[in-house]
Amino acid sequence: MQKPQRLIDLFRDLASEIAEKDFSFVQEDNAIAELGIDSLAMLELVGTLERQLSVRVPDEKLVGLVTVRQLLDVVEGGLTKAA
């Protein structure tokens, strides 16, 4: 199921800013590791998503995430709980 466009756009913008690369091409099925986002950048990205969206993403939910869609599923789950 496709994520809301605003989540994908936010991911692209924040990832581009944090990694200092152009991620405007990123799609939900892209593997995070293949984008060159290392673990430190991933933590920064998740922390920024949490602050911007007022959600909490438990660290254990981040284990084993491979694709952008999986990350956005976890973030979206936090949005649902916050609502």
VENTADA-V515520 format. One record per helix or strand. SS is the DSSP state (alpha for helix, beta for strand). FROM is the first residue (numbers start at 1). TO is the last residue. If there is no record, write none. Layout:
ss: {SS:SS}
from: {FROM:FROM}
to: {TO:TO}
This chain:
ss: {alpha:beta:alpha:alpha:alpha:beta:alpha}
from: {5:31:33:39:59:67:68}
to: {19:31:35:53:62:67:82}
